[in-house]
Amino acid sequence: MAFVLLALVLVGFLVFLFWGKFQVAGVQESAARLKSEAAISMLEKVAGMSELKCAEVGLGLCVDEDKAAQFAKLLKSKDYARLVQATELKIINLYPAVSAGKEKISLIAGSANVSYSTFVNICKQDKDSYNCRLGMLVLGI
């Protein structure tokens, strides 16, 4: 009788162990999904920040190149670094090609495990209008 009771306890423990493993896997999957959603939300916030956004309305997701260069300097201070919680933040010029050395603006230099990106207009204001190129805003966490 004692062996039957011991066997039932052992089987119950093994069932509980497997159930616990599946629960932990589900929690880890949910944590990864929430981290991904937070990064995508942060990417939307960075693209819409007034510190980077073009002044002219109607350009869609637009990053002012001059503002981005100044914002990169501000991000070196600890106050602004807390504002954008990322290990990497850069703007890459895609089309048309630009001169060497100006194809990428690194706002936060670093390496990330996972990167998320979105297409943006990279514009530079001339005398009366904006001169825009296609670019990509990359956020790494």
C-alpha positions as CSV (number, residue, x, y, z in Angstrom):
1,M,0.0,0.0,0.0
2,A,2.8,2.4,0.8
3,F,4.4,1.7,-2.6
4,V,1.2,2.6,-4.4
5,L,0.9,5.8,-2.4
6,L,4.6,6.7,-3.2
7,A,4.0,5.9,-6.9
8,L,1.0,8.2,-7.0
9,V,2.9,11.0,-5.3
10,L,5.8,10.6,-7.8
11,V,3.4,10.6,-10.8
12,G,1.7,13.7,-9.3
13,F,5.1,15.4,-8.9
14,L,6.1,14.6,-12.5
15,V,2.8,16.0,-13.8
16,F,3.2,19.1,-11.8
17,L,6.8,19.5,-13.1
18,F,5.7,19.3,-16.7
19,W,2.8,21.7,-16.1
20,G,5.2,24.1,-14.5
21,K,7.6,23.9,-17.4
22,F,4.9,24.8,-19.9
23,Q,3.7,27.7,-17.7
24,V,7.2,29.1,-17.5
25,A,7.6,28.8,-21.3
26,G,4.3,30.7,-21.7
27,V,5.4,33.5,-19.4
28,Q,8.8,33.8,-21.2
29,E,6.9,34.0,-24.5
30,S,4.6,36.7,-23.2
31,A,7.6,38.7,-21.8
32,A,9.3,38.6,-25.2
33,R,6.1,39.7,-26.9
34,L,5.7,42.6,-24.5
35,K,9.3,43.7,-24.9
36,S,8.8,43.7,-28.7
37,E,5.6,45.8,-28.4
38,A,7.4,48.2,-26.1
39,A,10.3,48.6,-28.6
40,I,7.9,49.2,-31.5
41,S,6.0,51.8,-29.4
42,M,9.3,53.5,-28.5
43,L,10.2,53.5,-32.2
44,E,6.9,55.3,-33.0
45,K,7.5,57.8,-30.2
46,V,11.1,58.6,-31.4
47,A,9.9,59.1,-35.0
48,G,7.3,61.5,-33.7
49,M,9.4,63.5,-31.3
50,S,9.4,67.2,-31.8
51,E,13.2,67.2,-31.3
52,L,13.5,65.2,-34.6
53,K,10.3,66.0,-36.5
54,C,10.2,68.2,-39.6
55,A,8.5,71.6,-39.0
56,E,6.4,71.3,-42.3
57,V,3.2,69.4,-42.0
58,G,2.3,66.8,-44.6
59,L,5.6,65.0,-44.9
60,G,4.5,61.9,-43.0
61,L,7.1,60.4,-40.7
62,C,9.8,63.0,-41.3
63,V,13.1,63.4,-39.5
64,D,14.9,66.7,-39.9
65,E,18.6,66.0,-40.6
66,D,19.8,69.1,-38.8
67,K,17.7,68.5,-35.8
68,A,18.9,64.9,-35.7
69,A,22.5,66.0,-35.6
70,Q,21.8,68.3,-32.6
71,F,19.7,65.6,-30.9
72,A,22.6,63.2,-31.1
73,K,24.7,65.7,-29.1
74,L,21.8,66.0,-26.5
75,L,21.6,62.2,-26.1
76,K,25.1,62.1,-24.7
77,S,23.8,63.8,-21.6
78,K,22.2,61.4,-19.0
79,D,18.9,63.3,-18.9
80,Y,18.1,62.7,-22.5
81,A,19.6,59.2,-22.6
82,R,16.9,58.2,-20.1
83,L,14.3,59.6,-22.4
84,V,15.1,57.0,-25.1
85,Q,15.7,53.7,-23.5
86,A,17.6,51.9,-26.2
87,T,21.1,50.5,-26.8
88,E,21.2,51.7,-30.4
89,L,19.4,54.4,-32.3
90,K,20.4,55.4,-35.8
91,I,19.1,56.9,-39.0
92,I,20.3,55.4,-42.2
93,N,20.0,57.1,-45.6
94,L,18.7,54.6,-48.2
95,Y,17.8,56.5,-51.4
96,P,19.2,58.5,-53.2
97,A,22.8,57.7,-52.2
98,V,24.7,60.4,-50.3
99,S,28.4,61.1,-50.0
100,A,30.5,58.8,-47.9
101,G,30.4,59.5,-44.2
102,K,26.9,60.9,-44.3
103,E,24.9,57.7,-45.0
104,K,24.3,57.1,-41.3
105,I,23.5,59.3,-38.3
106,S,24.1,57.5,-35.1
107,L,22.1,59.0,-32.3
108,I,23.0,56.3,-29.8
109,A,26.0,54.2,-30.8
110,G,25.9,50.6,-29.5
111,S,25.1,47.1,-30.4
112,A,21.7,45.5,-29.9
113,N,20.4,42.0,-29.6
114,V,17.2,42.9,-31.4
115,S,16.6,45.8,-33.7
116,Y,13.3,47.3,-35.0
117,S,13.1,49.8,-37.9
118,T,10.7,51.9,-39.8
119,F,11.0,53.9,-43.0
120,V,11.1,57.7,-42.6
121,N,11.7,60.8,-44.8
122,I,15.0,62.3,-44.0
123,C,14.7,66.0,-44.9
124,K,17.0,69.0,-44.9
125,Q,15.5,72.4,-45.1
126,D,16.8,74.6,-48.0
127,K,15.9,78.2,-48.4
128,D,12.2,77.7,-49.1
129,S,11.5,74.0,-49.1
130,Y,12.6,70.7,-47.8
131,N,14.9,68.4,-49.7
132,C,13.9,64.8,-48.7
133,R,15.4,61.4,-49.1
134,L,14.2,57.9,-48.1
135,G,15.7,56.6,-44.8
136,M,15.3,54.1,-42.1
137,L,15.1,54.8,-38.4
138,V,16.6,51.8,-36.5
139,L,16.0,51.2,-32.7
140,G,17.9,48.5,-31.0
141,I,17.1,47.0,-27.6
